[in-house]
Amino acid sequence: MNPTINFPTTFFTDQRLSQMWAYTRYFLAYNQKLVMILVALIVAGMVAVLIVGIGAEARRKDSKDNDDDDVDFDYY
């Protein structure tokens, strides 16, 4: 008597795949608004970090250029 005779030859049977796609469709149908809001918040955060980084880089470069342009005069 073979104990594995009732097991399917693969995990992805038609029934399991159809159930997986049913769960996927359910998730997408009922949670798409939440997912889109989260994606928008993540993108907005990334854009804000990019803008702040560009501003900080410009300020750093400007202060360095201003320091380089200073001319010291020696009075005798």
Secondary structure as UniProt FT lines:
FT   TURN            3..6
FT   HELIX           14..69
//
